[in-house]
Amino acid sequence: QICVVFSKELKCWCRAIIKSIMSCTDYYLVECFLVDYAKYIYVKSKDIRIAEDKFMQIPYRAKQCGLYRTKPVTLHINFCEDTAKIIPAKRWDCAAAQYFQSLLK
């Protein structure tokens, strides 16, 4: 579902796709993908609004995508054996994401 959410980091209202909803003690936390900034953020449910039709007709500036057959890896260092090798990882770490973004630029 596409809606409008308030991003405290960007200090503005942004178009977003709702990914998941988590229940907290006294509010709901919603994970959203900002379609114009290509960022994932968490917002409280009170900071979500229904978008007007004219606002939704503007083309998105970002699209979700994935790299075909590209898997995350990490460097595993064994201090006892004094070796290092690259092994599969469960998710991308910050350094790998920053390196990939620098390659795109």
Beta strands, then each sheet from edge to edge (+ up, - down):
strand 1: 2-7
strand 2: 12-23
strand 3: 28-34
strand 4: 39-44
strand 5: 48-49
strand 6: 73-78
strand 7: 83-88
sheet 1: 4+ 3- 2+ 1- 5+
sheet 2: 6+ 7-
end
